[in-house]
Each structure stands twice: as structure tokens, then as C-alpha cells.
């Protein structure tokens, strides 16, 4: 561990880290380490000699084809570690085992994982390094998460890793952002993503838990900035705007940056709640960026790796709106835990299950099952999860409230929602209409007993 983060004597950093991990385990929290084995901090051939360049450059780094005095760069950092070399593999494997056996971590997220699979310049899913991890008695038992791409040839490999690997799903990120921006014609894509991305993972005989769903991460905008800035503001990085993604599918709700306008603040709060709710009702593994539960901002900087200041720090002096957002995230987490239908271990198919009901129905606001032609013309729709517990999750990304006609076979009650959304029951309490506020999510549940319906 970096001794700069030690609370006491830098020499105590190792023991402090182990104590921290043990304390987290005592509270039911696992520790996943983000590891970067794809490059070193030496840059390209013009950079400093800090690591293995001066020891054995040809063994530790991938040379540029046909120009071995230069370095191949699939990482965007000037060099690429040569994971196909036996000694580089040993270095990585020894490091991983140390963090598991000595430091007691529970798994790893591999930055630019495709680079580690490269052999002879190409991504190889039968690579020696991957097979070593798969059969290792220590590492095969921990959680393994890939950032399934790099910047080299054919580096984008989402959905191609073998079990039990999990993968960051950036297609989920982008489609969810675009949907809540109000983009037309992507309702079907949005439904596929919140249903677990079976198009990506089912062909490899994998489960919804293979998808690490996220809306924001340490690479890019925070959630607060996603609804406050239409473009990145990376001037403080002093790279003349070259760094960080330029396409963020973000919006500012009427004013770039911070605002005191109550209408703009209400709009941003509504969008944040919709994005967060989408994340926690999606099939797969939700990943929440640290600080998004608190409304943390990076002042529009979407690549603050070099900012050890207020841009990247947490402000623990929470205002009232920050506290409300924290409480809302707690409610979402509790709701997900309470409803197994949001945590299925098989993909949604629409097929009838043992209880006589399909596992999922896509519901049109007019009160019928979505037809194939509806997907191209409808933005607001519902995901009706019929097993093991019955929920109707209504999504409305439009600028106006949308009325959903509910099935008159059941008595529906409020599950989770906010703002101006309402539910009005029909005759005998069955059916009725739900009004879903603009750019909002409303979750309804079926009342399963007479006592819940107020009959006893």
C-alpha cells in the first residue's frame, strides 16, 4: 500500500491496510482492488526510466512492430506491459496472490484487461496469462472483473470473457444515459440493457451477474455533473482539452454548471433519481460510483486523475439536498434487497414459469403488452416482473406526465416513486391508472394479501 495514506508511521501501512480489510469484512463489505498491470508510468520512448525499462526493456514492454526501438501503445499511456512474457506473468501472478493471501482482498477489477490477453499483438482468450488465472487455486476463487477493452487493434471485447469473469458494461452506461436524455428510438435497447444484456452474455452461457451495470465511474463525470454539464471542463488538467471523453451523453438542465435556480435544481434531482433507480432495478450487478450517493461534483472535470484538490476530494459537509440523496440511495438498496425479482440468476425470457406467469412482460402505457411495432414509436413503457415477486416498473423519459393503464386482474399499490406521480385504483381496487411524472420512474407492486388491501 502507498505509505502516504497511512494514518501513522508509513512503515505501518501494510498492517493498517489489513486491519481496514478485516473491519470491512466484519461489516459484511468485500474489498475489490482496482489493479493496473497494463502499463507503467514511464510514458513512451521519450519518458523517464522508472521501472523495468532500464533493466530489460525488450522483455517487459511490447515493442512497436517493425520499429523495436519504439514502444507499442494499446493503453494510451505511452507503453504496454508485455503480459505474454513468462517473467511478466510471474510478476503479475505473484502480485495478485500477495493481495489475496497476505492482504485478504476479495477480488480485482483489471484496468484495460484486453492488454493482458494480448499475444503477438492480438487479444487471445486462450492466452497463457488468462489460463494461469483460471486454474490458479488462489485466484480462481476470488471475484474477477474486467474492463473489457483497450486502445489497441480489436481491443473492445465486451461480452467475450469466460466464466466466472464479470465485465464492465459500457453499453449499459451509454444507452441508459441516452434514454434519460430523451433520445427517441432506443427504447428497445434500453429494455435489453435493464434486462441484463442477454445479447452480450447469453451466447457465452453466462448469467446476468456477468454484467457490471453502471451509469458513472471514476472515468468520466460524476452523477451530479452528468446532469449539470453538457460538455467536459478539463482546463485544470492543462492538456488543452485533449483528455477525457468528449461524448458523454450528458445534459445541464438549462444552465451549465452550478445553479441556484429552483426549477433547474428540481429537474436535476428528478433525473438523478431516475438514473439511480434504473441502476438498482436492472438485472445484473449494480456499481455505484463513490460520492454519487452524496451528490459529489468534480466541477465538470471528467478526467481528474491528476487533481489532488477540491476537484477530486469528497466534501463531507452535507447540505440538505445531499442528505436527501443519501437517504434515497439507502431506500433503493433496501428495495433491491427486498425484491428477488430484481436479482435473478437467469435472463428474462417472457416464458411462463412454474407459477403460471411469464417471468417478464413489457407493458405499454395504453394497457397492453408491447408489440414489435411499439418499440420504435414509444418512449415510456413498463417492465412487469411477474416472478418471484410481482412488480411493475414504469419508465417515463419524456417531458410530460404519462398515464399507464394498469391490468385489472390485480390490486396495485405504491412501491417506490417521487414527485407528482400518482396511482388511482379502479373498481374493487383492481386495475386503475398510474400517472408517471416527466423524466421519472414509478414502481408498483401487487398486493398479495387481504390485510395489505385493507380488507381485514
C-alpha positions in Angstrom: 0.0 0.0 0.0 1.1 3.6 -0.6 2.5 4.8 2.7 1.2 8.3 2.0 -2.2 7.1 3.0 -1.0 5.7 6.3 -2.6 7.2 9.4 0.6 6.8 11.4 4.1 5.7 10.6 4.5 4.9 6.9 6.0 1.6 7.9 2.7 0.6 9.4 0.8 0.9 6.0 0.7 -2.8 5.4 -0.8 -3.6 8.8 -3.2 -0.7 8.6 -4.5 -2.0 5.3 -5.1 -5.4 6.7 -6.9 -4.0 9.7 -9.1 -2.0 7.3 -10.0 -5.0 5.3 -10.8 -7.1 8.4 -13.0 -4.2 9.7 -14.9 -4.1 6.3 -15.3 -7.9 6.4 -16.8 -7.6 9.9 -19.4 -5.3 8.5 -20.2 -7.5 5.5 -18.3 -5.5 3.0 -16.0 -7.1 0.4 -12.9 -5.3 -0.9 -12.2 -5.3 -4.6 -8.9 -3.9 -5.7 -8.6 -1.9 -8.9 -5.3 -3.0 -10.4 -3.4 -1.6 -13.4 -1.0 -4.2 -14.9 -1.2 -2.9 -18.4 1.5 -0.2 -18.3 4.0 1.6 -16.2 4.3 5.3 -15.5 7.2 5.9 -17.9 5.3 7.1 -20.9 6.7 6.5 -24.4 10.3 6.3 -25.5 10.8 9.9 -24.5 9.6 9.3 -21.0 11.7 8.7 -17.8 13.3 5.4 -16.8 11.5 4.4 -13.6 10.6 0.8 -13.7 11.9 -2.0 -15.9 12.9 -0.1 -19.0 16.5 0.2 -17.9 16.6 -3.5 -16.7 15.1 -5.4 -19.6 13.1 -3.2 -21.9 12.6 -5.9 -24.6 11.1 -8.4 -22.1 8.9 -6.2 -20.1 7.4 -3.9 -22.8 5.7 -4.6 -26.1 7.9 -3.1 -29.0 6.3 -1.3 -31.9 6.1 -3.8 -34.8 8.9 -3.2 -37.2 10.4 -0.4 -35.0 11.6 -2.2 -31.8 13.3 0.9 -30.5 9.8 2.4 -30.0 7.0 1.1 -27.8 3.7 -0.3 -28.8 0.9 1.6 -27.0 -2.5 -0.1 -26.5 -3.1 1.8 -23.2 -3.0 5.5 -24.2 -0.1 5.9 -21.7 2.8 5.5 -24.0 3.7 1.9 -23.3 2.2 -1.6 -22.9 3.4 -4.2 -20.4 4.2 -7.5 -22.2 1.9 -9.9 -20.3 2.8 -12.8 -22.7 6.4 -12.9 -21.3 7.0 -15.6 -18.7 8.6 -13.2 -16.2 5.9 -10.5 -16.6 3.3 -13.2 -16.0 5.1 -14.3 -12.9 5.3 -10.7 -11.7 1.5 -10.2 -12.1 0.6 -13.5 -10.6 2.8 -13.1 -7.6 1.4 -9.6 -7.0 -2.2 -10.9 -7.2 -1.6 -13.8 -4.9 0.0 -11.4 -2.4 -3.0 -9.2 -2.3 -5.3 -12.2 -1.7 -3.2 -14.3 0.7 -1.5 -11.5 2.7 -3.8 -8.5 2.4 -7.0 -10.6 2.3 -8.8 -8.7 -0.5 -11.8 -10.4 -2.2 -11.1 -9.8 -5.8 -9.8 -7.5 -8.6 -11.0 -5.1 -11.3 -8.5 -5.2 -14.1 -7.9 -1.9 -15.9 -7.8 -2.3 -19.7 -7.9 -6.1 -19.3 -7.6 -6.7 -23.0 -4.0 -5.7 -22.9 -3.3 -8.6 -20.5 -4.7 -11.0 -23.0 -2.6 -9.8 -26.0 -0.2 -12.3 -27.5 1.7 -11.4 -30.7 -0.2 -8.1 -30.7 -3.7 -9.7 -30.7 -6.3 -10.3 -28.0 -6.3 -14.1 -27.3 -9.0 -15.5 -25.0 -6.8 -18.7 -24.6 -3.8 -16.6 -23.6 -1.3 -18.1 -21.1 -2.0 -15.4 -18.5 -5.8 -15.9 -18.6 -5.4 -19.7 -18.3 -3.0 -19.2 -15.3 -5.6 -17.1 -13.5 -8.4 -19.6 -14.3 -6.6 -22.6 -12.9 -4.8 -20.9 -10.0 -6.0 -22.4 -6.7 -5.9 -18.9 -5.1 -7.1 -16.6 -7.8 -9.8 -18.8 -9.3 -11.8 -18.4 -6.1 -11.9 -14.6 -5.9 -14.0 -12.1 -7.8 -12.5 -11.2 -11.2 -13.8 -8.1 -13.1 -12.6 -7.0 -16.5 -12.6 -3.6 -18.1 -13.0 -5.4 -21.3 -11.2 -3.2 -23.7 -8.0 -1.3 -24.5 -7.0 1.1 -27.3 -5.2 -1.4 -29.5 -6.3 -3.3 -32.5 -9.6 -5.2 -31.8 -9.3 -4.3 -28.2 -13.0 -3.9 -27.5 -14.1 -7.3 -26.1 -17.2 -6.7 -24.1 -19.1 -10.0 -23.5 -16.3 -12.3 -24.6 -14.6 -13.2 -21.2 -15.1 -16.7 -19.8 -17.0 -17.5 -16.6 -16.6 -16.6 -13.8 -15.4 -13.2 -15.0 -17.6 -10.2 -14.7 -17.3 -7.2 -17.1 -17.9 -3.5 -17.0 -20.8 -2.9 -19.4 -20.3 0.5 -21.0 -23.1 -0.2 -23.5 -25.4 -0.2 -20.4 -23.9 3.2 -19.4 -24.4 4.9 -22.7 -27.9 3.6 -23.5 -29.2 4.5 -20.1 -27.8 8.0 -20.4 -29.2 8.4 -23.8 -32.6 7.1 -22.8 -32.9 9.6 -19.9 -31.8 12.4 -22.3 -35.0 11.7 -24.1 -33.4 10.3 -27.2 -36.1 8.7 -29.5 -35.9 5.2 -31.0 -33.7 3.5 -28.4 -36.5 2.1 -26.1 -35.7 -1.5 -27.2 -32.0 -1.0 -26.5 -32.8 0.4 -23.1 -35.1 -2.6 -22.3 -32.3 -5.0 -23.3 -29.8 -3.3 -21.0 -32.0 -3.2 -17.9 -33.0 -6.9 -18.5 -29.3 -8.0 -18.1 -27.8 -7.6 -21.6 -28.5 -11.1 -22.8 -27.4 -10.2 -26.3 -23.9 -9.8 -24.9 -23.6 -12.5 -22.3 -26.1 -15.3 -23.1 -24.2 -16.5 -26.2 -21.3 -17.4 -23.8 -23.6 -19.4 -21.5 -23.2 -16.7 -18.8 -25.6 -15.2 -16.3 -27.0 -11.6 -15.8 -24.4 -11.2 -13.0 -21.7 -11.2 -15.6 -22.8 -7.6 -16.4 -21.4 -4.9 -14.1 -24.0 -2.2 -14.7 -23.0 1.4 -14.1 -24.1 4.9 -15.1 -20.9 6.7 -13.9 -17.4 5.6 -12.8 -14.1 7.1 -11.8 -13.5 7.5 -15.6 -15.8 10.4 -16.5 -18.5 12.6 -15.0 -20.0 12.1 -11.6 -23.7 11.7 -11.4 -24.1 15.3 -10.3 -22.0 16.5 -13.2 -23.8 14.3 -15.7 -27.0 16.4 -15.1 -25.1 19.7 -14.7 -22.7 19.9 -17.7 -23.3 19.4 -21.4 -19.5 19.3 -22.0 -16.4 18.5 -20.1 -14.4 21.2 -18.3 -10.9 19.8 -18.0 -9.0 23.1 -18.2 -7.3 22.5 -14.9 -5.7 19.3 -16.3 -3.6 21.6 -18.6 -3.9 19.3 -21.7 -5.8 21.8 -23.8 -9.0 19.7 -23.7 -7.4 16.7 -25.3 -8.0 14.4 -22.3 -11.3 12.8 -21.2 -14.2 11.7 -23.2 -15.9 14.3 -25.4 -19.1 12.3 -25.9 -20.7 12.0 -22.5 -24.5 11.9 -23.3 -24.9 14.4 -20.5 -27.2 17.5 -20.1 -27.2 20.6 -18.0 -31.0 21.0 -17.5 -30.9 24.7 -18.6 -27.6 26.1 -17.1 -24.0 24.9 -17.5 -22.5 24.2 -14.1 -23.7 25.0 -10.6 -27.1 26.8 -10.2 -29.4 28.3 -7.6 -32.4 28.2 -9.9 -35.0 26.1 -8.0 -36.6 24.8 -11.3 -33.2 23.7 -12.6 -32.3 22.1 -9.3 -35.6 20.2 -9.2 -35.0 19.0 -12.7 -31.5 17.7 -11.9 -32.8 16.0 -8.8 -35.5 14.2 -10.7 -33.0 13.0 -13.3 -30.6 11.8 -10.7 -33.3 9.8 -9.0 -34.4 8.3 -12.3 -30.8 7.3 -13.2 -30.2 5.8 -9.8 -33.5 3.9 -9.8 -32.8 2.5 -13.2 -29.4 1.2 -12.0 -30.9 -0.6 -9.0 -33.8 -2.2 -10.7 -31.7 -3.6 -13.6 -30.8 -7.2 -13.9 -27.0 -7.7 -13.3 -24.7 -6.2 -10.7 -25.1 -2.5 -9.9 -22.0 -0.4 -9.5 -22.4 2.9 -7.8 -19.6 5.5 -8.1 -18.4 6.6 -4.7 -19.8 10.0 -3.9 -22.8 9.7 -6.2 -24.8 8.9 -3.1 -23.8 12.3 -1.7 -24.2 14.5 -4.8 -20.4 14.9 -5.3 -19.2 17.1 -8.1 -15.9 17.4 -9.9 -16.9 20.8 -11.3 -17.3 19.3 -14.8 -13.9 17.7 -15.0 -14.3 14.2 -16.4 -10.7 13.1 -16.1 -9.5 14.3 -12.7 -6.8 11.7 -12.1 -4.2 14.5 -11.7 -6.2 16.7 -9.3 -5.4 16.2 -5.7 -7.6 19.1 -4.6 -11.2 20.1 -4.2 -12.0 18.8 -7.7 -11.5 15.2 -6.7 -12.0 15.4 -2.9 -15.1 14.5 -1.0 -16.9 17.2 0.8 -18.3 15.6 3.9 -20.2 18.7 5.0 -23.5 17.6 3.5 -26.2 20.1 2.7 -29.9 19.2 3.0 -30.2 18.1 -0.7 -27.1 15.9 -0.3 -28.6 14.2 2.8 -31.9 13.6 0.9 -30.0 11.9 -1.9 -28.1 9.7 0.5 -31.3 8.6 2.1 -32.8 7.9 -1.3 -29.9 5.7 -2.3 -30.4 3.8 1.0 -34.0 3.3 0.1 -33.1 2.0 -3.3 -30.6 -0.5 -1.9 -33.1 -1.8 0.6 -35.8 -2.1 -2.1 -33.5 -4.1 -4.3 -32.6 -6.4 -1.4 -36.3 -6.9 -0.6 -37.3 -8.0 -4.1 -35.7 -11.1 -5.5 -37.2 -10.4 -9.0 -34.6 -7.6 -9.3 -31.7 -10.1 -8.7 -32.5 -13.1 -11.0 -29.7 -15.5 -11.9 -31.2 -16.2 -15.3 -32.1 -13.9 -18.2 -35.6 -12.7 -18.7 -37.3 -14.6 -21.5 -41.0 -13.9 -21.3 -41.7 -17.6 -21.0 -44.2 -18.9 -18.5 -42.7 -20.2 -15.2 -43.9 -22.6 -12.6 -46.4 -20.1 -11.1 -48.2 -19.9 -14.5 -46.9 -16.4 -15.2 -44.2 -15.2 -17.6 -41.1 -14.0 -15.9 -41.4 -10.6 -17.5 -43.9 -8.6 -19.6 -43.1 -5.4 -21.4 -46.1 -3.1 -20.7 -47.5 -0.4 -23.0 -49.0 2.8 -21.3 -52.3 2.1 -23.0 -52.6 -1.1 -21.0 -51.4 -4.0 -23.2 -48.3 -6.0 -23.9 -45.8 -4.1 -26.1 -46.0 -5.1 -29.8 -43.0 -5.2 -32.0 -44.0 -2.0 -33.8 -44.4 -0.2 -30.4 -40.7 -0.2 -29.7 -39.9 2.2 -32.4 -42.7 4.7 -31.5 -42.9 4.5 -27.7 -40.6 6.1 -25.2 -42.5 5.5 -21.9 -43.1 1.8 -21.1 -43.2 -0.6 -18.2 -41.2 -3.7 -17.2 -43.6 -6.1 -15.4 -41.7 -8.6 -13.4 -44.1 -11.4 -12.6 -41.8 -13.8 -10.6 -40.8 -14.4 -7.9 -42.5 -11.2 -6.7 -44.7 -9.0 -8.9 -43.5 -5.5 -9.7 -44.4 -3.1 -12.5 -41.6 -0.6 -13.1 -42.8 2.4 -15.2 -40.2 4.5 -17.1 -41.1 7.9 -18.5 -38.1 9.8 -20.1 -40.4 12.3 -21.8 -41.0 16.0 -20.8 -44.7 15.3 -19.8 -46.5 13.1 -17.4 -47.7 9.7 -18.9 -50.7 7.8 -17.8 -50.3 4.0 -17.5 -53.4 1.8 -17.6 -52.9 -1.0 -15.2 -54.0 -4.6 -15.6 -57.4 -5.1 -13.9 -56.5 -8.6 -12.8 -54.6 -7.3 -9.8 -54.7 -4.8 -6.9 -51.8 -2.4 -7.3 -50.1 -0.3 -4.7 -47.3 2.2 -4.4 -43.8 0.6 -4.3 -41.3 3.4 -4.9 -41.6 6.8 -6.6 -41.5 10.5 -6.0 -42.7 13.9 -7.2 -46.0 14.2 -8.9 -46.5 10.6 -9.8 -49.9 9.1 -8.6 -51.8 5.9 -8.6 -55.6 5.8 -8.7 -57.2 2.3 -8.3 -60.1 1.1 -10.4 -63.3 -0.6 -9.2 -62.9 -3.1 -6.3 -59.4 -1.6 -6.0 -58.3 -3.6 -9.1 -56.6 -2.1 -12.1 -56.7 1.7 -12.3 -54.4 4.3 -13.7 -50.9 5.4 -12.7 -49.7 8.8 -13.7 -45.9 8.9 -14.0 -44.3 12.3 -13.8 -42.0 13.5 -16.5 -38.5 12.0 -16.5 -39.4 9.8 -13.6 -39.7 6.2 -12.6 -42.7 4.7 -10.7 -42.6 1.2 -9.2 -45.9 -0.5 -8.4 -46.3 -3.8 -6.6 -49.2 -6.3 -6.5 -50.8 -6.6 -3.1 -50.7 -10.2 -2.1 -53.0 -10.4 0.9 -56.3 -9.1 2.2 -54.6 -7.3 5.0 -52.4 -5.4 2.5 -55.5 -4.4 0.6 -57.1 -3.0 3.8 -59.8 -5.7 3.8 -59.2 -7.0 7.4 
